[in-house]
Amino acid sequence: MKKDIHPTYYPDAKVTCACGASFTVGSTAESTHVEVCSKCHPFFTGKEKMLDTAGRVDKFKIRMDAAKKFKEVKKSKGEEIKKEEKKKPVKKLVLKDNAK
């Protein structure tokens, strides 16, 4: 290995989580701050955290309301078209078989 090209290795680097937990690991940084660790992550704790679910639900409700309005507009236009179609005479196409 070449000398003086590798970063300094700290065998007892301190890791601090946002939940307050701290532990030591080997790293090239003296200390590290993380948002989620094994003591507060939902996978390890079994507790579910709500992350922006209100925003997702609101978006879903907006889409559903828009779909209902679209169906109402389509239905009202469809009724107008049906009324106009009833006024027009319907031509039927009759095919004759010449093979007889």
Secondary structure, 3 states (H helix, E strand, C coil): CCCCCCCCCEEEEEEEECCCCEEEEEECCCEEEECCCCCCCHHHHCCCCCCCHHHHHHHHHHHHHHHHHHHHHHHHHHHHHHHHHHHCCCCCCCCCCCCC
